Amino acid sequence: MASLPRFDDEKQPRNGPGDGARPGSQPVLSMRDLGKRYGAHWALRNISLDLAPGEVHVLFGENGAGKSTLISMLAGANQATEGSISIGGFKGEFRSVSEARMHGVRAVFQEFSLVPNLSVADNIMLGDEAIGPWGLLNKTAVRREARQLIERLGFDLDAQALVADLPRGKQQMVEICKAVRAVPKVLILDEPTASLSTHDTEALFGLLRSIKAEGTAIVYITHRMEEIGVLGDLITVLRDGEMIATVPANTEESRLIELMSGRKLADLYPQPRTEVGGLRLELEQFSTEDGSVCDVDLQVREGEILGIAGLVGCGKSELGQACFGLLRRASGQLRLNGRPISFKHPADAISAGVWYSPPDRKRDGLALIRPALENMLVSALEFGKIQGMFLKPRAEAEATSRQSSKVEFPVGRIKENVSNFSGGNQQKVMLAKSLGQEIDVYLFDEPTVGVDVGARQSIYRYLHELAASGAAIVLISSDLPELLGMTNRIAVMRAGRVVAQFERNEFDQHKILEQFFE
Amino acid sequence: MAMTSSQSVSALSRAGSAKSVSVSQWLQHNQHKLVLPGLFIVALSIFAFSAPSFFSIDNQLNVSRQSVYLMLVALAQLIVLVAGGIDLSVGTIVALSSISASLTMSGVYQNGEGSAEWSIAMGTMVAVAVGGLVGLLNGVGTALLRIPSFMMTLGMSSVVFGVALYLSGGVPVYGLPPEFGQVFGYGYFLGIPSPVLVALLAIAAVYVLLEWTRFGRHLYAIGGNPRAATLSGVRTERATILAFVLSGVLSALSGVLLTARLGTGEASIGTTFPLESIAACVIAGAALTGGVGRTLTVVAGTFLIVMVQNGMNLMQIGAYAQTMVVGALLIFAMAFSKK
């Protein structure tokens, strides 16, 4: 490595980050020629970036572009093969997360570092607990300090709740509380809003603005365009491990996507079909035993995409689960193609022609240690064309290549374990599972969470094709632009009930959002 | 941008070092695959120096005959491990099947009610049914009552051992038809020792079951991610129960063959099987977290363990030391297994 030529002192990086944007302000942190190699493959090359105090620097790129590698090096979780990081008087690389922390760099990753069996307060104060007389834990002080912090941040969190009992969005907030307890010099956030409700997203943005004002530089990864506009100062686009450009945050979305993918993209959302057919799925005064869904009346037709919108916890996910036999019905009717149905097990639902795709692919969707092929065919073996007691390798190969091409998954990698794949490809494997058998009604719960724009477009095309082939689709999503773009109709849920429905010609972001809140 | 000479040189040196990096990285990522071949090489080289008679055909035949009993139990363990469970009751199922087989056989045979064949068939059926029943209880406890399989089968192993002791009164059961030992203990069929033949059939059956049937695929899916399997329409409870039943049946079969070999029914046999069967699977790369493990490598893993025991016998190393070695092997394998 010593033989590497070093020109960095004379030469400004080609797409110099915000050069001249803030004259006189010393960068909080500088990266010079950072590179990371895995085997013969460079995951990242020639990254030179400066982070100015109080700057929100968005990293933008497809999955596998190198964003995660870059932030893991910044956070000390991963070591660079070449290049250096300077912060304060320090120059070199962080050998561990705690070394990065010592220099004031904190990261919130998508994989949480929480202890599920401890309370929110215990987690927030972990490693820095208040100690009382006799060296014993001062539990009241721990709780009080945590509560004060939560209050200051304006989060909707119960300090005494057990982390294991919290939904993902709340866990995310606990993680953020931990990171900002002592205001860091550099805060790294990896898709922090992916599972947050609108209210908590607002609180998070408020928090970010206030720590920004204190001079913290924020490195922010997101796939959501609207957040970039609201929060960002600069955007650095990465592609195939290289820095493509650093542009101001008000850059047009289409330009960003072009930079990111290296090609021009057509419209993200295919137009939904206007002509729809007969009734597929009908809910009449439908309620679940656990009360998460009450008195819901809904209908989805052949060829139609119905969007379900609402805050986290409004019952939209539970509605999908209830239609799939995962939650018990208390009262009301569920009808499929006109016939009343009642599912006790997902197997009943799938054989009747109803499919549910869960929101958390790692927890509920995929066996990560098994090959993509096996994951794709689990249900096809039971319900599809290749069913039978013994496996049929040739039929399996045909089925997987057909299913892969529908979701644009690289079929050459079908024998690799799912854990090797990027988020986008994992998601495609999970969605392809639904294609192994005859399905009339698809319930997709957050199908594009944590997925880059390229993969999102494939997923949208796939949903569109399913609808075009006569299936009815229920798209449950926290991403309102996605619903506005993809669906024929949007039903808004609040506290387990459907409170409003909007036809496509009535779509209005403001009016729909209003219905989210009482 | 034009490439300066220093850059091209560094690019070359980079390519060179990339290769060496990738070899060491390959080793790092695949060390779990090297455990079994590595242990074989070490064991064989030690025996080549200290116990040359190990390699005689007679002794090899001995090894294969000795490995039958652990083989059946290791296959049983593998089925449960793949589905994400663990079966600690395999040892006492062997014991109970020995007792129930021998009590049935001696009962039928001595009463003069039936011929030797009839009594052997009856005894075997009863033993296998008892093994299957214990497996069913294990499966129901694990899949329906959601008791962790570790605790369910640990508790069950004590229950089963108690039943075996109760039925036998704690003493060996005699009075088996001599044909039982002659045919299933020491006999040959088509030139192959008959217990070895049974083991071969069991290996083939488990191999086909795990790798070539839908049920097998479902077991891997359940072990890989039970929630994902349920949401994909797999009846996970049913499959888990069946896995435990199969484990009980295979263990019982091992107990029957062992009884034929010993000539008596014993409640004290099988105590080392839980550990040894888990060791055989883990050395062969099966994951304790489920979803990973292949039949034929587990067969090799079983051979390794029996081979090591046999070699140590030839080297006249005592039973106590052997016990230590098997435990150490398991720990060693775990250290290098994929986590």
Contacts between the chains, C-beta under 8 A, distances in Angstrom:
chain1	res1	chain2	res2	distance
A	3	B	6	7.7
A	3	B	9	7.0
A	3	B	10	5.0
A	3	B	13	6.0
A	4	B	10	5.6
A	5	B	4	7.3
A	5	B	6	5.0
A	5	B	7	6.0
A	5	B	10	6.5
A	37	B	18	6.9
A	37	B	21	7.3
A	38	B	25	7.6
A	39	B	18	6.7
A	39	B	21	6.3
A	39	B	22	4.1
A	39	B	25	5.6
A	40	B	15	7.4
A	40	B	18	4.1
A	40	B	19	7.0
A	40	B	21	7.7
A	40	B	22	5.7
A	324	B	231	7.8
A	326	B	231	7.8
A	345	B	230	7.9
A	345	B	233	7.9
A	345	B	235	6.8
A	346	B	230	6.0
A	346	B	231	5.5
A	346	B	232	7.3
A	346	B	233	5.1
A	347	B	233	4.2
A	347	B	234	7.3
A	347	B	235	5.7
A	349	B	233	7.6
A	350	B	232	7.7
A	350	B	233	4.0
A	351	B	233	7.3
A	356	B	231	6.7
A	358	B	231	5.9
A	363	B	227	6.6
A	364	B	225	7.8
A	364	B	227	4.7
A	364	B	228	5.8
A	364	B	231	5.8
A	365	B	225	7.9
A	365	B	228	5.4
A	365	B	231	7.2
A	366	B	225	6.3
A	366	B	228	5.6
A	367	B	220	7.4
A	367	B	221	5.5
A	367	B	223	7.8
A	367	B	224	2.5
A	367	B	225	4.2
A	367	B	228	5.6
A	367	B	229	7.2
A	367	B	291	6.0
A	368	B	224	7.1
A	368	B	225	7.0
A	369	B	224	5.4
A	369	B	287	7.3
A	369	B	291	5.1
A	369	B	292	5.9
A	370	B	220	5.9
A	370	B	221	6.8
A	370	B	224	4.5
A	370	B	291	6.1
A	374	B	217	6.3
A	374	B	220	6.5
A	374	B	221	6.7
A	374	B	224	8.0
A	375	B	221	7.8
A	375	B	228	7.7
A	377	B	217	7.6
A	378	B	217	7.3
A	378	B	218	7.4
A	378	B	221	5.0
A	378	B	228	7.7
A	378	B	229	6.5
A	378	B	232	4.1
A	378	B	233	7.7
A	378	B	234	6.2
A	379	B	232	4.4
A	379	B	233	4.7
A	379	B	234	7.6
A	381	B	214	4.7
A	381	B	217	6.0
A	381	B	218	7.6
A	382	B	214	7.1
A	382	B	232	8.0
A	382	B	233	5.5
A	382	B	234	6.8
A	383	B	233	6.3
A	387	B	214	7.4
A	388	B	214	6.9
A	389	B	213	5.7
A	389	B	214	5.9
A	389	B	215	7.4
A	390	B	212	5.7
A	390	B	213	5.5
A	390	B	214	7.4
A	391	B	211	7.9
A	391	B	212	5.2
A	391	B	213	6.5
A	391	B	214	6.7
A	391	B	216	8.0
A	391	B	217	6.5
A	433	B	232	6.1
